[in-house]
Amino acid sequence: MKLPLFGLRADDFRHPLDFEATTTLKQIPGLPVLIRSLLGEVGEQFFYLENIASSIPRRPQSTSPICTPATRRGSRAGCGSAPALRSPRP
């Protein structure tokens, strides 16, 4: 059974030091707007490009010298063909 809790705010659950630090930062003129604009525009573009770059399959010729012996060992061990190489980030 869910019980609605009226009158609670997000600030009621914050640590006192976090609340104090956030309040201090909000007092700097223009800082909240600057942070929102940076995270909104620049951050979105960064994560978009990172996502696109991590999904590009790579050819064995474009891998580092460390990766090539590992893929050869995997195919020799009977694991079938070497998997498509992708960026190490998920």
C-alpha positions in Angstrom: 0.0 0.0 0.0 1.4 3.4 -1.0 1.0 6.2 1.4 1.2 9.7 -0.1 3.6 12.0 1.9 2.3 15.5 1.4 4.5 18.5 2.3 7.9 16.7 1.7 10.4 18.5 -0.5 13.6 17.2 -2.0 15.6 19.4 0.3 14.2 17.5 3.3 16.3 14.5 2.2 19.6 16.2 1.5 22.7 16.1 3.7 23.1 19.4 5.5 26.6 20.0 4.1 25.3 19.4 0.5 22.5 21.8 1.1 24.9 24.4 2.4 27.3 24.0 -0.5 24.5 24.2 -3.0 23.0 27.3 -1.4 26.4 29.0 -1.4 26.9 28.2 -5.1 23.4 29.5 -6.0 24.4 32.9 -4.5 27.1 33.4 -7.2 25.3 35.5 -9.9 24.8 33.7 -13.2 26.4 30.4 -12.1 23.3 28.3 -12.2 22.5 29.6 -15.7 26.1 29.0 -16.9 26.1 25.4 -15.5 22.7 24.6 -17.1 23.8 26.0 -20.5 27.1 24.1 -20.4 25.6 20.8 -19.3 22.7 21.3 -21.7 24.5 22.1 -24.9 28.1 21.1 -24.6 27.4 18.0 -22.5 24.7 16.8 -24.8 26.9 17.1 -27.9 29.8 15.4 -26.0 27.7 12.4 -25.0 26.2 12.2 -28.5 29.6 12.1 -30.2 30.9 9.6 -27.6 27.9 7.3 -28.2 28.4 7.5 -32.0 32.1 6.8 -31.7 31.7 3.9 -29.4 29.4 2.1 -31.8 31.7 2.2 -34.9 33.0 -1.3 -35.7 36.8 -1.4 -36.1 38.8 -3.5 -38.5 41.7 -5.6 -37.2 44.1 -3.3 -39.2 43.1 -0.3 -37.1 43.7 -1.9 -33.7 46.6 -1.5 -31.5 49.5 -4.0 -31.5 48.3 -5.3 -28.2 44.9 -6.2 -29.5 46.0 -8.1 -32.6 47.7 -11.0 -30.8 44.8 -11.4 -28.5 42.3 -11.8 -31.3 44.7 -14.3 -33.0 44.9 -16.4 -29.9 41.1 -16.4 -29.6 40.7 -17.8 -33.1 43.4 -20.4 -32.5 41.7 -21.5 -29.3 38.7 -22.6 -31.3 36.4 -19.7 -30.3 35.4 -19.4 -33.9 36.0 -16.2 -35.8 37.2 -13.2 -33.8 34.4 -11.0 -32.7 33.9 -7.6 -34.2 36.1 -5.1 -32.5 34.4 -2.1 -30.9 35.4 0.6 -28.6 36.1 -0.6 -25.0 33.4 1.6 -23.6 29.8 0.2 -23.4 
